[in-house]
Amino acid sequence: MSDEIKNAANPEMQDDLGFSIVGNDAISSEKIIAPRYSYWRSVFRVFFRKKGNIILIALFVILILSAIFVPMICKYDPTENVTNAQYYNKSPKFMMKEFGVCFKWLLGSGQSGNSITYNIFAGARMSLLLAIICATINMTIGIIIGAIWGFSKRLDAILIPIFNIIANVPYILIVAVLIYIIGSGFWSLVFAMTITQWLGVAFFFRTQVMIIRDREYSLASKCLGTPINRIISKNILPFLTSVIVTLLATEVPSYISLETYMSFIGIGLSAQVPSLGRMISEAQTAFITYPWEFWPPVLYAALLTIILYLLGQNLADATDPKTHM
């Protein structure tokens, strides 16, 4: 019997090179062995592939938790030493000598003898709360209106002239005028910062939707009679996940910076509401004489903004399916 007949009769038989003959099964050849693809699992796999993101998340969690819980545990009182001028503008060394080594006087005292440490965390909580509320309002309204705007010619004819007018007016001027009209305060600032800003987000998404709506799968869904709202929710918005995350990555830090700037020039939150911007504004004239009053809130605001931006950009990269290969 020849070698070919022996090999055919015994598929497991190996030749001199160590190879074995495998049978030809038509059913098995149609099966594709590959791991199941999960979008969000791939997102987190790509995101945590960068070890620096773990450090950024740890720092971000520390800053957030401290801004939330420190003011709850350590009540900030800006007038606790207002009647005692000997504690005004004192260094950490002086305050530690007077009151002992403690967390409260770790950064010294402010212009009215208040605790700078407690003031920073109370101001950070207010700045974060304001930024999250404004970003949520603007992103929600902007994405919904922008998705509809990209399909509706009637809405396009109404909103385009409005957008062109508002876009040519400085945003700071709009916020400042509204604050002077309705008065200062937390919700007044939220209203002033969101009344027109959502329009820019909506215009951005309108452009993105117009790019995607004419692609083959969207046209096929439309020809099959799929409702517009389902095309938007199933075909378009999932495709724009990375774009949404990218925009959100810039929205939250921008509102922190904007609140800091508005409070810095004196038209932000009221004097009774602690904020990082107000701390910086009050200490700007003495940042050389009393540096412990100026630099800690500046560094805290800068660190928080940079971490948020970097995390957002890295998450936006991870949500792009092109990076999942």
Secondary structure, 3 states (H helix, E strand, C coil): CCHHHHHHHCCCCECCCCCECCCCCHHHHCCCCCCCCCHHHHHHHHHHHCHHHHHHHHHHHHHHHHHHHHHHHCCCCCCCCCCCHHHCCCCHHHHHHHHCCCCCCCCCECCCCCEHHHHHHHHHHHHHHHHHHHHHHHHHHHHHHHHHHCCCHHHHHHHHHHHHHHHCCCHHHHHHHHHHHHCCCHHHHHHHHHCCHHHHHHHHHHHHHHHHCCCHHHHHHHHCCCCHHHHHHHHHCHHHHHHHHHHHHHHHHHHHHHHHHHHHCCCCCCCCCCCHHHHHHHHHHHCCCCHHHHHHHHHHHHHHHHHHHHHHHHHHHHCCHHHHC
